[in-house]
């Protein structure tokens, strides 16, 4: 299950970070690494790379984040 992360300050390594890169929310996703950085594939066929979320490009396009939470099968 994915749960919203309340703010950028609450991000933890492994959270999915979403960006609006094509004039719609959640059109691009990366994995938060910690220390304000995330990993992503910029486009099909391009090398995977790390980026700073503080850069002007990514900061303006940040749409939110989600955290994977395990569901207990035997509550």
PDB file of N, H, CA, C and O in Angstrom:
ATOM      1  N   UNK A   1       0.851  -1.168   0.000  1.00  0.00           N
ATOM      2  CA  UNK A   1       0.000   0.000   0.000  1.00  0.00           C
ATOM      3  C   UNK A   1       0.898   1.233   0.000  1.00  0.00           C
ATOM      4  O   UNK A   1       1.943   1.252   0.650  1.00  0.00           O
ATOM      5  N   UNK A   2       0.484   2.249  -0.727  1.00  0.00           N
ATOM      6  H   UNK A   2      -0.365   2.233  -1.255  1.00  0.00           H
ATOM      7  CA  UNK A   2       1.235   3.510  -0.762  1.00  0.00           C
ATOM      8  C   UNK A   2       0.480   4.573   0.026  1.00  0.00           C
ATOM      9  O   UNK A   2      -0.722   4.765  -0.154  1.00  0.00           O
ATOM     10  N   UNK A   3       1.199   5.250   0.891  1.00  0.00           N
ATOM     11  H   UNK A   3       2.176   5.094   1.038  1.00  0.00           H
ATOM     12  CA  UNK A   3       0.598   6.332   1.687  1.00  0.00           C
ATOM     13  C   UNK A   3       1.294   7.637   1.353  1.00  0.00           C
ATOM     14  O   UNK A   3       2.506   7.650   1.136  1.00  0.00           O
ATOM     15  N   UNK A   4       0.547   8.744   1.306  1.00  0.00           N
ATOM     16  H   UNK A   4      -0.438   8.734   1.482  1.00  0.00           H
ATOM     17  CA  UNK A   4       1.170  10.045   1.023  1.00  0.00           C
ATOM     18  C   UNK A   4       2.177  10.435   2.105  1.00  0.00           C
ATOM     19  O   UNK A   4       1.992  10.116   3.280  1.00  0.00           O
ATOM     20  N   UNK A   5       3.225  11.114   1.706  1.00  0.00           N
ATOM     21  H   UNK A   5       3.375  11.373   0.752  1.00  0.00           H
ATOM     22  CA  UNK A   5       4.203  11.682   2.631  1.00  0.00           C
ATOM     23  C   UNK A   5       3.791  13.143   2.820  1.00  0.00           C
ATOM     24  O   UNK A   5       3.570  13.860   1.844  1.00  0.00           O
ATOM     25  N   UNK A   6       3.690  13.576   4.057  1.00  0.00           N
ATOM     26  H   UNK A   6       3.869  12.994   4.851  1.00  0.00           H
ATOM     27  CA  UNK A   6       3.104  14.875   4.381  1.00  0.00           C
ATOM     28  C   UNK A   6       3.865  16.084   3.822  1.00  0.00           C
ATOM     29  O   UNK A   6       3.246  17.084   3.458  1.00  0.00           O
ATOM     30  N   UNK A   7       5.190  16.004   3.751  1.00  0.00           N
ATOM     31  H   UNK A   7       5.693  15.192   4.047  1.00  0.00           H
ATOM     32  CA  UNK A   7       5.967  17.147   3.266  1.00  0.00           C
ATOM     33  C   UNK A   7       7.335  16.677   2.798  1.00  0.00           C
ATOM     34  O   UNK A   7       7.743  15.548   3.071  1.00  0.00           O
ATOM     35  N   UNK A   8       8.031  17.545   2.097  1.00  0.00           N
ATOM     36  H   UNK A   8       7.699  18.462   1.875  1.00  0.00           H
ATOM     37  CA  UNK A   8       9.390  17.210   1.650  1.00  0.00           C
ATOM     38  C   UNK A   8      10.308  16.939   2.832  1.00  0.00           C
ATOM     39  O   UNK A   8      11.214  16.110   2.745  1.00  0.00           O
ATOM     40  N   UNK A   9      10.074  17.639   3.933  1.00  0.00           N
ATOM     41  H   UNK A   9       9.338  18.312   4.003  1.00  0.00           H
ATOM     42  CA  UNK A   9      10.903  17.452   5.126  1.00  0.00           C
ATOM     43  C   UNK A   9      10.719  16.072   5.748  1.00  0.00           C
ATOM     44  O   UNK A   9      11.573  15.619   6.510  1.00  0.00           O
ATOM     45  N   UNK A  10       9.617  15.399   5.432  1.00  0.00           N
ATOM     46  H   UNK A  10       8.923  15.766   4.813  1.00  0.00           H
ATOM     47  CA  UNK A  10       9.316  14.084   6.003  1.00  0.00           C
ATOM     48  C   UNK A  10       9.782  12.929   5.117  1.00  0.00           C
ATOM     49  O   UNK A  10       9.557  11.766   5.456  1.00  0.00           O
ATOM     50  N   UNK A  11      10.422  13.229   3.997  1.00  0.00           N
ATOM     51  H   UNK A  11      10.605  14.174   3.722  1.00  0.00           H
ATOM     52  CA  UNK A  11      10.868  12.173   3.088  1.00  0.00           C
ATOM     53  C   UNK A  11      11.908  11.268   3.745  1.00  0.00           C
ATOM     54  O   UNK A  11      12.778  11.723   4.487  1.00  0.00           O
ATOM     55  N   UNK A  12      11.791   9.967   3.448  1.00  0.00           N
ATOM     56  H   UNK A  12      11.084   9.597   2.845  1.00  0.00           H
ATOM     57  CA  UNK A  12      12.762   8.978   3.902  1.00  0.00           C
ATOM     58  C   UNK A  12      13.309   8.239   2.689  1.00  0.00           C
ATOM     59  O   UNK A  12      12.631   8.124   1.667  1.00  0.00           O
ATOM     60  N   UNK A  13      14.530   7.742   2.802  1.00  0.00           N
ATOM     61  H   UNK A  13      15.081   7.835   3.632  1.00  0.00           H
ATOM     62  CA  UNK A  13      15.107   6.954   1.716  1.00  0.00           C
ATOM     63  C   UNK A  13      14.149   5.825   1.349  1.00  0.00           C
ATOM     64  O   UNK A  13      13.624   5.135   2.223  1.00  0.00           O
ATOM     65  N   UNK A  14      13.931   5.646   0.060  1.00  0.00           N
ATOM     66  H   UNK A  14      14.358   6.206  -0.650  1.00  0.00           H
ATOM     67  CA  UNK A  14      13.020   4.618  -0.432  1.00  0.00           C
ATOM     68  C   UNK A  14      11.649   5.143  -0.807  1.00  0.00           C
ATOM     69  O   UNK A  14      10.894   4.450  -1.490  1.00  0.00           O
ATOM     70  N   UNK A  15      11.304   6.355  -0.375  1.00  0.00           N
ATOM     71  H   UNK A  15      11.917   6.917   0.180  1.00  0.00           H
ATOM     72  CA  UNK A  15      10.014   6.945  -0.763  1.00  0.00           C
ATOM     73  C   UNK A  15      10.002   7.200  -2.263  1.00  0.00           C
ATOM     74  O   UNK A  15      11.037   7.506  -2.856  1.00  0.00           O
ATOM     75  N   UNK A  16       8.841   7.074  -2.869  1.00  0.00           N
ATOM     76  H   UNK A  16       8.000   6.825  -2.388  1.00  0.00           H
ATOM     77  CA  UNK A  16       8.673   7.412  -4.277  1.00  0.00           C
ATOM     78  C   UNK A  16       8.370   8.897  -4.370  1.00  0.00           C
ATOM     79  O   UNK A  16       7.474   9.390  -3.684  1.00  0.00           O
ATOM     80  N   UNK A  17       9.095   9.610  -5.199  1.00  0.00           N
ATOM     81  H   UNK A  17       9.823   9.210  -5.757  1.00  0.00           H
ATOM     82  CA  UNK A  17       8.879  11.047  -5.388  1.00  0.00           C
ATOM     83  C   UNK A  17       8.330  11.273  -6.796  1.00  0.00           C
ATOM     84  O   UNK A  17       8.841  10.722  -7.771  1.00  0.00           O
ATOM     85  N   UNK A  18       7.292  12.085  -6.885  1.00  0.00           N
ATOM     86  H   UNK A  18       6.877  12.533  -6.093  1.00  0.00           H
ATOM     87  CA  UNK A  18       6.582  12.303  -8.140  1.00  0.00           C
ATOM     88  C   UNK A  18       6.738  13.744  -8.605  1.00  0.00           C
ATOM     89  O   UNK A  18       6.794  14.675  -7.803  1.00  0.00           O
ATOM     90  N   UNK A  19       6.805  13.900  -9.913  1.00  0.00           N
ATOM     91  H   UNK A  19       6.759  13.143 -10.566  1.00  0.00           H
ATOM     92  CA  UNK A  19       7.023  15.202 -10.521  1.00  0.00           C
ATOM     93  C   UNK A  19       6.057  15.404 -11.681  1.00  0.00           C
ATOM     94  O   UNK A  19       5.638  14.447 -12.331  1.00  0.00           O
ATOM     95  N   UNK A  20       5.713  16.658 -11.930  1.00  0.00           N
ATOM     96  H   UNK A  20       6.054  17.436 -11.402  1.00  0.00           H
ATOM     97  CA  UNK A  20       4.868  17.057 -13.052  1.00  0.00           C
ATOM     98  C   UNK A  20       5.798  17.552 -14.155  1.00  0.00           C
ATOM     99  O   UNK A  20       6.212  18.712 -14.155  1.00  0.00           O
ATOM    100  N   UNK A  21       6.123  16.661 -15.097  1.00  0.00           N
ATOM    101  H   UNK A  21       5.787  15.719 -15.097  1.00  0.00           H
ATOM    102  CA  UNK A  21       7.032  17.026 -16.179  1.00  0.00           C
ATOM    103  C   UNK A  21       6.325  17.144 -17.527  1.00  0.00           C
ATOM    104  O   UNK A  21       6.924  17.565 -18.516  1.00  0.00           O
ATOM    105  N   UNK A  22       5.047  16.770 -17.558  1.00  0.00           N
ATOM    106  H   UNK A  22       4.559  16.428 -16.755  1.00  0.00           H
ATOM    107  CA  UNK A  22       4.298  16.814 -18.816  1.00  0.00           C
ATOM    108  C   UNK A  22       2.926  17.459 -18.614  1.00  0.00           C
ATOM    109  O   UNK A  22       1.933  17.033 -19.204  1.00  0.00           O
ATOM    110  N   UNK A  23       2.892  18.477 -17.782  1.00  0.00           N
ATOM    111  H   UNK A  23       3.699  18.823 -17.304  1.00  0.00           H
ATOM    112  CA  UNK A  23       1.675  19.233 -17.491  1.00  0.00           C
ATOM    113  C   UNK A  23       0.571  18.367 -16.895  1.00  0.00           C
ATOM    114  O   UNK A  23      -0.617  18.602 -17.119  1.00  0.00           O
ATOM    115  N   UNK A  24       0.992  17.355 -16.130  1.00  0.00           N
ATOM    116  H   UNK A  24       1.957  17.164 -15.948  1.00  0.00           H
ATOM    117  CA  UNK A  24       0.044  16.563 -15.347  1.00  0.00           C
ATOM    118  C   UNK A  24       0.790  15.991 -14.145  1.00  0.00           C
ATOM    119  O   UNK A  24       1.951  15.596 -14.244  1.00  0.00           O
ATOM    120  N   UNK A  25       0.105  15.958 -13.022  1.00  0.00           N
ATOM    121  H   UNK A  25      -0.838  16.279 -12.941  1.00  0.00           H
ATOM    122  CA  UNK A  25       0.724  15.450 -11.799  1.00  0.00           C
ATOM    123  C   UNK A  25       1.144  13.996 -11.977  1.00  0.00           C
ATOM    124  O   UNK A  25       0.487  13.221 -12.671  1.00  0.00           O
ATOM    125  N   UNK A  26       2.220  13.657 -11.354  1.00  0.00           N
ATOM    126  H   UNK A  26       2.755  14.287 -10.790  1.00  0.00           H
ATOM    127  CA  UNK A  26       2.720  12.291 -11.313  1.00  0.00           C
ATOM    128  C   UNK A  26       3.085  11.751 -12.697  1.00  0.00           C
ATOM    129  O   UNK A  26       2.878  10.568 -12.966  1.00  0.00           O
ATOM    130  N   UNK A  27       3.624  12.594 -13.576  1.00  0.00           N
ATOM    131  H   UNK A  27       3.792  13.555 -13.358  1.00  0.00           H
ATOM    132  CA  UNK A  27       4.033  12.132 -14.897  1.00  0.00           C
ATOM    133  C   UNK A  27       5.468  11.581 -14.898  1.00  0.00           C
ATOM    134  O   UNK A  27       5.907  10.999 -15.890  1.00  0.00           O
ATOM    135  N   UNK A  28       6.196  11.762 -13.789  1.00  0.00           N
ATOM    136  H   UNK A  28       5.839  12.235 -12.983  1.00  0.00           H
ATOM    137  CA  UNK A  28       7.554  11.245 -13.678  1.00  0.00           C
ATOM    138  C   UNK A  28       7.773  10.822 -12.234  1.00  0.00           C
ATOM    139  O   UNK A  28       7.293  11.482 -11.313  1.00  0.00           O
ATOM    140  N   UNK A  29       8.494   9.724 -12.032  1.00  0.00           N
ATOM    141  H   UNK A  29       8.883   9.188 -12.780  1.00  0.00           H
ATOM    142  CA  UNK A  29       8.719   9.216 -10.672  1.00  0.00           C
ATOM    143  C   UNK A  29      10.180   8.846 -10.484  1.00  0.00           C
ATOM    144  O   UNK A  29      10.858   8.420 -11.419  1.00  0.00           O
ATOM    145  N   UNK A  30      10.650   9.019  -9.252  1.00  0.00           N
ATOM    146  H   UNK A  30      10.099   9.365  -8.493  1.00  0.00           H
ATOM    147  CA  UNK A  30      11.981   8.603  -8.862  1.00  0.00           C
ATOM    148  C   UNK A  30      11.924   7.996  -7.472  1.00  0.00           C
ATOM    149  O   UNK A  30      10.864   7.949  -6.849  1.00  0.00           O
ATOM    150  N   UNK A  31      13.051   7.538  -6.995  1.00  0.00           N
ATOM    151  H   UNK A  31      13.912   7.576  -7.501  1.00  0.00           H
ATOM    152  CA  UNK A  31      13.159   6.976  -5.649  1.00  0.00           C
ATOM    153  C   UNK A  31      14.064   7.885  -4.831  1.00  0.00           C
ATOM    154  O   UNK A  31      15.207   8.145  -5.206  1.00  0.00           O
ATOM    155  N   UNK A  32      13.537   8.367  -3.704  1.00  0.00           N
ATOM    156  H   UNK A  32      12.608   8.156  -3.399  1.00  0.00           H
ATOM    157  CA  UNK A  32      14.297   9.266  -2.842  1.00  0.00           C
ATOM    158  C   UNK A  32      15.441   8.510  -2.185  1.00  0.00           C
ATOM    159  O   UNK A  32      15.242   7.415  -1.658  1.00  0.00           O
ATOM    160  N   UNK A  33      16.646   9.091  -2.215  1.00  0.00           N
ATOM    161  H   UNK A  33      16.807   9.980  -2.643  1.00  0.00           H
ATOM    162  CA  UNK A  33      17.835   8.465  -1.652  1.00  0.00           C
ATOM    163  C   UNK A  33      18.225   9.016  -0.284  1.00  0.00           C
ATOM    164  O   UNK A  33      18.990   8.383   0.444  1.00  0.00           O
ATOM    165  N   UNK A  34      17.712  10.178   0.065  1.00  0.00           N
ATOM    166  H   UNK A  34      17.091  10.692  -0.527  1.00  0.00           H
ATOM    167  CA  UNK A  34      18.138  10.876   1.274  1.00  0.00           C
ATOM    168  C   UNK A  34      19.009  12.060   0.895  1.00  0.00           C
ATOM    169  O   UNK A  34      19.472  12.157  -0.241  1.00  0.00           O
ATOM    170  N   UNK A  35      19.230  12.948   1.832  1.00  0.00           N
ATOM    171  H   UNK A  35      18.853  12.869   2.755  1.00  0.00           H
ATOM    172  CA  UNK A  35      20.072  14.133   1.622  1.00  0.00           C
ATOM    173  C   UNK A  35      19.647  14.959   0.415  1.00  0.00           C
ATOM    174  O   UNK A  35      20.488  15.551  -0.261  1.00  0.00           O
ATOM    175  N   UNK A  36      18.318  15.000   0.137  1.00  0.00           N
ATOM    176  H   UNK A  36      17.635  14.519   0.687  1.00  0.00           H
ATOM    177  CA  UNK A  36      17.798  15.837  -0.935  1.00  0.00           C
ATOM    178  C   UNK A  36      18.048  15.312  -2.336  1.00  0.00           C
ATOM    179  O   UNK A  36      17.926  16.065  -3.302  1.00  0.00           O
ATOM    180  N   UNK A  37      18.396  14.025  -2.472  1.00  0.00           N
ATOM    181  H   UNK A  37      18.495  13.414  -1.687  1.00  0.00           H
ATOM    182  CA  UNK A  37      18.703  13.455  -3.788  1.00  0.00           C
ATOM    183  C   UNK A  37      17.748  12.309  -4.116  1.00  0.00           C
ATOM    184  O   UNK A  37      17.224  11.644  -3.223  1.00  0.00           O
ATOM    185  N   UNK A  38      17.535  12.094  -5.401  1.00  0.00           N
ATOM    186  H   UNK A  38      17.960  12.634  -6.127  1.00  0.00           H
ATOM    187  CA  UNK A  38      16.718  10.972  -5.851  1.00  0.00           C
ATOM    188  C   UNK A  38      17.342  10.343  -7.080  1.00  0.00           C
ATOM    189  O   UNK A  38      18.175  10.958  -7.747  1.00  0.00           O
ATOM    190  N   UNK A  39      16.938   9.111  -7.382  1.00  0.00           N
ATOM    191  H   UNK A  39      16.262   8.611  -6.841  1.00  0.00           H
ATOM    192  CA  UNK A  39      17.433   8.383  -8.542  1.00  0.00           C
ATOM    193  C   UNK A  39      16.267   8.170  -9.498  1.00  0.00           C
ATOM    194  O   UNK A  39      15.140   7.920  -9.071  1.00  0.00           O
ATOM    195  N   UNK A  40      16.546   8.270 -10.795  1.00  0.00           N
ATOM    196  H   UNK A  40      17.462   8.473 -11.143  1.00  0.00           H
ATOM    197  CA  UNK A  40      15.482   8.115 -11.789  1.00  0.00           C
ATOM    198  C   UNK A  40      16.085   7.864 -13.163  1.00  0.00           C
ATOM    199  O   UNK A  40      17.282   8.052 -13.380  1.00  0.00           O
ATOM    200  N   UNK A  41      15.234   7.437 -14.080  1.00  0.00           N
ATOM    201  H   UNK A  41      14.262   7.284 -13.904  1.00  0.00           H
ATOM    202  CA  UNK A  41      15.614   7.320 -15.489  1.00  0.00           C
ATOM    203  C   UNK A  41      14.994   8.519 -16.194  1.00  0.00           C
ATOM    204  O   UNK A  41      13.769   8.615 -16.261  1.00  0.00           O
ATOM    205  N   UNK A  42      15.796   9.430 -16.716  1.00  0.00           N
ATOM    206  H   UNK A  42      16.791   9.352 -16.661  1.00  0.00           H
ATOM    207  CA  UNK A  42      15.249  10.659 -17.294  1.00  0.00           C
ATOM    208  C   UNK A  42      14.330  10.431 -18.499  1.00  0.00           C
ATOM    209  O   UNK A  42      13.410  11.213 -18.738  1.00  0.00           O
ATOM    210  N   UNK A  43      14.585   9.356 -19.255  1.00  0.00           N
ATOM    211  H   UNK A  43      15.332   8.721 -19.060  1.00  0.00           H
ATOM    212  CA  UNK A  43      13.714   9.001 -20.380  1.00  0.00           C
ATOM    213  C   UNK A  43      14.091   7.596 -20.830  1.00  0.00           C
ATOM    214  O   UNK A  43      15.150   7.087 -20.465  1.00  0.00           O
ATOM    215  N   UNK A  44      13.252   6.991 -21.597  1.00  0.00           N
ATOM    216  H   UNK A  44      12.392   7.405 -21.894  1.00  0.00           H
ATOM    217  CA  UNK A  44      13.505   5.649 -22.109  1.00  0.00           C
ATOM    218  C   UNK A  44      14.844   5.619 -22.851  1.00  0.00           C
ATOM    219  O   UNK A  44      15.101   6.450 -23.722  1.00  0.00           O
ATOM    220  N   UNK A  45      15.675   4.668 -22.499  1.00  0.00           N
ATOM    221  H   UNK A  45      15.466   3.993 -21.791  1.00  0.00           H
ATOM    222  CA  UNK A  45      16.960   4.509 -23.158  1.00  0.00           C
ATOM    223  C   UNK A  45      18.093   5.326 -22.567  1.00  0.00           C
ATOM    224  O   UNK A  45      19.255   5.090 -22.896  1.00  0.00           O
ATOM    225  N   UNK A  46      17.782   6.286 -21.697  1.00  0.00           N
ATOM    226  H   UNK A  46      16.838   6.478 -21.429  1.00  0.00           H
ATOM    227  CA  UNK A  46      18.818   7.117 -21.082  1.00  0.00           C
ATOM    228  C   UNK A  46      19.377   6.424 -19.839  1.00  0.00           C
ATOM    229  O   UNK A  46      18.715   5.567 -19.252  1.00  0.00           O
ATOM    230  N   UNK A  47      20.589   6.794 -19.441  1.00  0.00           N
ATOM    231  H   UNK A  47      21.127   7.490 -19.917  1.00  0.00           H
ATOM    232  CA  UNK A  47      21.197   6.214 -18.249  1.00  0.00           C
ATOM    233  C   UNK A  47      20.477   6.677 -16.999  1.00  0.00           C
ATOM    234  O   UNK A  47      20.051   7.827 -16.896  1.00  0.00           O
ATOM    235  N   UNK A  48      20.351   5.766 -16.054  1.00  0.00           N
ATOM    236  H   UNK A  48      20.697   4.831 -16.138  1.00  0.00           H
ATOM    237  CA  UNK A  48      19.801   6.105 -14.749  1.00  0.00           C
ATOM    238  C   UNK A  48      20.788   7.035 -14.063  1.00  0.00           C
ATOM    239  O   UNK A  48      22.000   6.839 -14.150  1.00  0.00           O
ATOM    240  N   UNK A  49      20.259   8.063 -13.373  1.00  0.00           N
ATOM    241  H   UNK A  49      19.274   8.223 -13.303  1.00  0.00           H
ATOM    242  CA  UNK A  49      21.148   9.014 -12.703  1.00  0.00           C
ATOM    243  C   UNK A  49      20.518   9.547 -11.429  1.00  0.00           C
ATOM    244  O   UNK A  49      19.321   9.389 -11.187  1.00  0.00           O
ATOM    245  N   UNK A  50      21.347  10.177 -10.629  1.00  0.00           N
ATOM    246  H   UNK A  50      22.319  10.305 -10.825  1.00  0.00           H
ATOM    247  CA  UNK A  50      20.855  10.823  -9.416  1.00  0.00           C
ATOM    248  C   UNK A  50      20.782  12.321  -9.658  1.00  0.00           C
ATOM    249  O   UNK A  50      21.558  12.884 -10.431  1.00  0.00           O
ATOM    250  N   UNK A  51      19.833  12.952  -8.981  1.00  0.00           N
ATOM    251  H   UNK A  51      19.203  12.495  -8.354  1.00  0.00           H
ATOM    252  CA  UNK A  51      19.615  14.396  -9.129  1.00  0.00           C
ATOM    253  C   UNK A  51      19.340  14.998  -7.759  1.00  0.00           C
ATOM    254  O   UNK A  51      18.957  14.297  -6.822  1.00  0.00           O
ATOM    255  N   UNK A  52      19.539  16.282  -7.659  1.00  0.00           N
ATOM    256  H   UNK A  52      19.850  16.852  -8.420  1.00  0.00           H
ATOM    257  CA  UNK A  52      19.184  17.026  -6.459  1.00  0.00           C
ATOM    258  C   UNK A  52      17.753  17.536  -6.590  1.00  0.00           C
ATOM    259  O   UNK A  52      17.389  18.131  -7.604  1.00  0.00           O
ATOM    260  N   UNK A  53      16.953  17.302  -5.570  1.00  0.00           N
ATOM    261  H   UNK A  53      17.249  16.819  -4.746  1.00  0.00           H
ATOM    262  CA  UNK A  53      15.586  17.820  -5.574  1.00  0.00           C
ATOM    263  C   UNK A  53      15.572  19.332  -5.389  1.00  0.00           C
ATOM    264  O   UNK A  53      14.545  19.974  -5.612  1.00  0.00           O
ATOM    265  N   UNK A  54      16.699  19.904  -4.985  1.00  0.00           N
ATOM    266  H   UNK A  54      17.533  19.382  -4.804  1.00  0.00           H
ATOM    267  CA  UNK A  54      16.784  21.348  -4.776  1.00  0.00           C
ATOM    268  C   UNK A  54      17.044  22.107  -6.075  1.00  0.00           C
ATOM    269  O   UNK A  54      16.950  23.334  -6.103  1.00  0.00           O
ATOM    270  N   UNK A  55      17.370  21.390  -7.148  1.00  0.00           N
ATOM    271  H   UNK A  55      17.447  20.393  -7.125  1.00  0.00           H
ATOM    272  CA  UNK A  55      17.604  22.093  -8.411  1.00  0.00           C
ATOM    273  C   UNK A  55      16.315  22.797  -8.831  1.00  0.00           C
ATOM    274  O   UNK A  55      15.217  22.338  -8.515  1.00  0.00           O
ATOM    275  N   UNK A  56      16.454  23.889  -9.528  1.00  0.00           N
ATOM    276  H   UNK A  56      17.346  24.261  -9.785  1.00  0.00           H
ATOM    277  CA  UNK A  56      15.285  24.666  -9.942  1.00  0.00           C
ATOM    278  C   UNK A  56      14.305  23.812 -10.735  1.00  0.00           C
ATOM    279  O   UNK A  56      13.099  23.865 -10.495  1.00  0.00           O
ATOM    280  N   UNK A  57      14.814  23.030 -11.672  1.00  0.00           N
ATOM    281  H   UNK A  57      15.794  22.986 -11.867  1.00  0.00           H
ATOM    282  CA  UNK A  57      13.940  22.215 -12.526  1.00  0.00           C
ATOM    283  C   UNK A  57      13.080  21.265 -11.696  1.00  0.00           C
ATOM    284  O   UNK A  57      11.857  21.265 -11.833  1.00  0.00           O
ATOM    285  N   UNK A  58      13.699  20.464 -10.846  1.00  0.00           N
ATOM    286  H   UNK A  58      14.693  20.465 -10.735  1.00  0.00           H
ATOM    287  CA  UNK A  58      12.949  19.455 -10.081  1.00  0.00           C
ATOM    288  C   UNK A  58      12.131  20.079  -8.954  1.00  0.00           C
ATOM    289  O   UNK A  58      11.024  19.623  -8.666  1.00  0.00           O
ATOM    290  N   UNK A  59      12.655  21.092  -8.330  1.00  0.00           N
ATOM    291  H   UNK A  59      13.554  21.462  -8.564  1.00  0.00           H
ATOM    292  CA  UNK A  59      11.929  21.747  -7.239  1.00  0.00           C
ATOM    293  C   UNK A  59      10.592  22.317  -7.711  1.00  0.00           C
ATOM    294  O   UNK A  59       9.582  22.191  -7.018  1.00  0.00           O
ATOM    295  N   UNK A  60      10.586  22.936  -8.875  1.00  0.00           N
ATOM    296  H   UNK A  60      11.406  23.039  -9.437  1.00  0.00           H
ATOM    297  CA  UNK A  60       9.350  23.521  -9.417  1.00  0.00           C
ATOM    298  C   UNK A  60       8.349  22.461  -9.860  1.00  0.00           C
ATOM    299  O   UNK A  60       7.150  22.734  -9.919  1.00  0.00           O
ATOM    300  N   UNK A  61       8.819  21.265 -10.169  1.00  0.00           N
ATOM    301  H   UNK A  61       9.793  21.044 -10.121  1.00  0.00           H
ATOM    302  CA  UNK A  61       7.946  20.230 -10.721  1.00  0.00           C
ATOM    303  C   UNK A  61       7.530  19.161  -9.709  1.00  0.00           C
ATOM    304  O   UNK A  61       6.776  18.248 -10.045  1.00  0.00           O
ATOM    305  N   UNK A  62       8.017  19.272  -8.484  1.00  0.00           N
ATOM    306  H   UNK A  62       8.630  20.014  -8.212  1.00  0.00           H
ATOM    307  CA  UNK A  62       7.675  18.296  -7.439  1.00  0.00           C
ATOM    308  C   UNK A  62       6.162  18.277  -7.213  1.00  0.00           C
ATOM    309  O   UNK A  62       5.543  19.322  -7.014  1.00  0.00           O
ATOM    310  N   UNK A  63       5.568  17.069  -7.246  1.00  0.00           N
ATOM    311  H   UNK A  63       6.070  16.219  -7.408  1.00  0.00           H
ATOM    312  CA  UNK A  63       4.113  16.925  -7.063  1.00  0.00           C
ATOM    313  C   UNK A  63       3.735  16.246  -5.762  1.00  0.00           C
ATOM    314  O   UNK A  63       2.587  16.344  -5.327  1.00  0.00           O
ATOM    315  N   UNK A  64       4.675  15.561  -5.133  1.00  0.00           N
ATOM    316  H   UNK A  64       5.607  15.482  -5.486  1.00  0.00           H
ATOM    317  CA  UNK A  64       4.367  14.869  -3.892  1.00  0.00           C
ATOM    318  C   UNK A  64       5.147  13.572  -3.799  1.00  0.00           C
ATOM    319  O   UNK A  64       5.955  13.252  -4.671  1.00  0.00           O
ATOM    320  N   UNK A  65       4.899  12.835  -2.739  1.00  0.00           N
ATOM    321  H   UNK A  65       4.243  13.095  -2.030  1.00  0.00           H
ATOM    322  CA  UNK A  65       5.622  11.584  -2.508  1.00  0.00           C
ATOM    323  C   UNK A  65       4.687  10.575  -1.863  1.00  0.00           C
ATOM    324  O   UNK A  65       3.684  10.930  -1.244  1.00  0.00           O
ATOM    325  N   UNK A  66       5.043   9.313  -2.024  1.00  0.00           N
ATOM    326  H   UNK A  66       5.858   9.025  -2.527  1.00  0.00           H
ATOM    327  CA  UNK A  66       4.306   8.204  -1.430  1.00  0.00           C
ATOM    328  C   UNK A  66       5.304   7.254  -0.799  1.00  0.00           C
ATOM    329  O   UNK A  66       6.427   7.093  -1.276  1.00  0.00           O
ATOM    330  N   UNK A  67       4.865   6.624   0.293  1.00  0.00           N
ATOM    331  H   UNK A  67       3.953   6.755   0.680  1.00  0.00           H
ATOM    332  CA  UNK A  67       5.695   5.658   0.999  1.00  0.00           C
ATOM    333  C   UNK A  67       5.016   4.296   0.967  1.00  0.00           C
ATOM    334  O   UNK A  67       3.831   4.177   1.278  1.00  0.00           O
ATOM    335  N   UNK A  68       5.772   3.270   0.590  1.00  0.00           N
ATOM    336  H   UNK A  68       6.734   3.366   0.338  1.00  0.00           H
ATOM    337  CA  UNK A  68       5.247   1.908   0.612  1.00  0.00           C
ATOM    338  C   UNK A  68       5.150   1.441   2.062  1.00  0.00           C
ATOM    339  O   UNK A  68       6.113   1.536   2.823  1.00  0.00           O
ATOM    340  N   UNK A  69       3.981   0.938   2.428  1.00  0.00           N
ATOM    341  H   UNK A  69       3.199   0.861   1.809  1.00  0.00           H
ATOM    342  CA  UNK A  69       3.740   0.466   3.786  1.00  0.00           C
ATOM    343  C   UNK A  69       3.257  -0.985   3.697  1.00  0.00           C
ATOM    344  O   UNK A  69       2.328  -1.293   2.950  1.00  0.00           O
ATOM    345  N   UNK A  70       3.883  -1.856   4.452  1.00  0.00           N
ATOM    346  H   UNK A  70       4.638  -1.607   5.059  1.00  0.00           H
ATOM    347  CA  UNK A  70       3.487  -3.265   4.438  1.00  0.00           C
ATOM    348  C   UNK A  70       2.094  -3.420   5.043  1.00  0.00           C
ATOM    349  O   UNK A  70       1.737  -2.751   6.013  1.00  0.00           O
ATOM    350  N   UNK A  71       1.332  -4.307   4.453  1.00  0.00           N
ATOM    351  H   UNK A  71       1.622  -4.850   3.666  1.00  0.00           H
ATOM    352  CA  UNK A  71       0.004  -4.624   4.978  1.00  0.00           C
ATOM    353  C   UNK A  71       0.102  -5.949   5.711  1.00  0.00           C
ATOM    354  O   UNK A  71       0.587  -6.939   5.163  1.00  0.00           O
ATOM    355  N   UNK A  72      -0.357  -5.960   6.942  1.00  0.00           N
ATOM    356  H   UNK A  72      -0.751  -5.155   7.387  1.00  0.00           H
ATOM    357  CA  UNK A  72      -0.329  -7.173   7.750  1.00  0.00           C
ATOM    358  C   UNK A  72      -1.441  -8.101   7.262  1.00  0.00           C
ATOM    359  O   UNK A  72      -2.621  -7.762   7.351  1.00  0.00           O
ATOM    360  N   UNK A  73      -1.066  -9.256   6.754  1.00  0.00           N
ATOM    361  H   UNK A  73      -0.107  -9.531   6.683  1.00  0.00           H
ATOM    362  CA  UNK A  73      -2.048 -10.208   6.228  1.00  0.00           C
ATOM    363  C   UNK A  73      -2.835 -10.883   7.343  1.00  0.00           C
ATOM    364  O   UNK A  73      -3.911 -11.424   7.094  1.00  0.00           O
ATOM    365  N   UNK A  74      -2.321 -10.860   8.557  1.00  0.00           N
ATOM    366  H   UNK A  74      -1.446 -10.420   8.759  1.00  0.00           H
ATOM    367  CA  UNK A  74      -3.013 -11.491   9.701  1.00  0.00           C
ATOM    368  C   UNK A  74      -3.199 -10.472  10.827  1.00  0.00           C
ATOM    369  O   UNK A  74      -2.497 -10.514  11.837  1.00  0.00           O
ATOM    370  N   UNK A  75      -4.145  -9.566  10.642  1.00  0.00           N
ATOM    371  H   UNK A  75      -4.715  -9.532   9.822  1.00  0.00           H
ATOM    372  CA  UNK A  75      -4.317  -8.497  11.656  1.00  0.00           C
ATOM    373  C   UNK A  75      -4.736  -9.007  13.021  1.00  0.00           C
ATOM    374  O   UNK A  75      -4.912  -8.216  13.948  1.00  0.00           O
TER     375      UNK A  75
END
